Amino acid sequence: MAQEVRGVVARGKGQPVELTTVLVPDPGPGEAVVRVQACGVCHTDLHYREGGINDDFPFLLGHEAAGVVESVGSGVTDLAPGDFVVLNWRAVCGTCRACKRGKPWYCFSTFNASQPMTLTDGTKLSPALGIGAFAEKTLVHSGQCTKVDPSARAAAVGLLGCGVMAGVGAAMNTGGVTRGDSVAVIGCGGVGDGAIAGARIAGAAKIIAVDTDPRKLEWAKGFGATHTINVRDVDDVVTEIQHLTDGFGADVVIDAVGRPETWKQAFYARDLAGTVVLVGVPTPDMKLEMPLIDFFSRGGSLKSSWYGDCLPSRDFPMLVDLYQQGRFDLDAFVTEEISLEGVEGAFEKMHHGEVLRSVVVF
C-alpha cells in the first residue's frame, strides 16, 4: 500500500519546482523505504530541472541524502528498519565486467528500485539519480543505502551522496594524492572544496586553490588550501601555479569546472608525468583542440573522475568516521538549512554562488 508524502517535483523544462503529494509504494524484493532526514541541493538537481540530463519529466528531485530505513522488502538481509544510512547512486551489481575485474567503483550495471513512485493521478516520477530524496520518504534499492555512524549529523553526512564525495574521491581515489604531493584545484565550489579537503586528508604538502571569486577562495582556505590564486588578478594561471611549485607544476591538478579552457590550464599546470583529473562536468557541445605532441611529450595521466571513483560501502563509513573524529569538516559545506519549500530559492542562490550547499532538513 502506497504512502502519501510531500515531495519536490520538476514537471517541465525550466519550470519552477512544485511541492506536491507523492505516492511511495511499499518496498518490493531488494528495495527499501527510507525516511529522509536531510538532502543537499546539488547542481545536478538543477540540471534535471533545466532538462540537461534527459526529458523524462516529471522528476522527483534530490539525491544527496541521509535518513533512517523505515521498511525493507523480501530478500534484503543487510539492512533493517532503524538503520541510519547515506543514500548513494552507485549500488554495485557485483556481476558486470567491471565488478568481476575487482573495480566495482566502475560498475556498469548499478541497481535502482524497480517500482516507480508516482503522483496521485498515477503519473510515474523519474527520481533524480535513481533516488528522489526531496521527499519525506523515498523508495530505493537496498544497495543504495550505506550504513554509517547513527550519531552523525544527517545534514552533513548526506552530502557524501554526491558533490562532496565527487571532490574528495577525485583527489584520493582518481588522482591518487599522497603524502608530500603538490595539488592544484581549479574551481572552488562544493566539488572543488571537496577535492581540497581530500588532498589535505591524503597528506598533500601544498594545495593551491584557483577561482575567480574571493569568497570561494576564502572558503577554500578553510578546507585546507595553503595558497590561493584569483584568476582575475593574474595574467596566466599556469605560470602562477608553476611559480608556487618551484617552477615545475603541481603533481596533481584537478579541474572541478569542466570547460576546455580550465582543462587546458590543468594540463599545462601539472609537472612532467603529473596527473590531470577532470571532475567538473562538460556540456556535450564543448570541444578540445590541442597539439597531440604535447600529450606525448608531457607524459603522465589524464583521468576523468565519476563520482570520485568511490565505493560507497568502503568510502562513506571511513569519511564519516573522520568527520566524527574532527578530521574532516563536513559541517563547513552546509551553508544553510532549509525546508522543502525553499528548494527553488536555493537554486537561485546556487546560481549566484552564494552557498556551498543549501540542505533540506526534515
Secondary structure, 3 states (H helix, E strand, C coil): CCEEEEEEEECCCCCCCEEEEEEECCCCCCEEEEEEEEEECCHHHHHHHCCCCCCCCCEECCCEEEEEEEEECCCCCCCCCCCEEEECCCCCCCCCHHHHCCCHHHCCCCCCCCCCCEECCCCECEEHHHCCCCECEEEEEHHHEEECCCCCCHHHHHHHHCHHHHHHHHHHHHCCCCCCCEEEEECCCHHHHHHHHHHHHHCCCEEEEEECCHHHHHHHHHHCCCEEEEHHHCCCHHHHHHHCCCCCCEEEEEECCCCHHHHHHHHHHEEEEEEEEECCCCCCCCCCCCCHHHHHHHCCEEEECCHHHCCHHHHHHHHHHHHHCCCCCHHHHCCEEECHHHHHHHHHHHHCCCCCCEEEEC
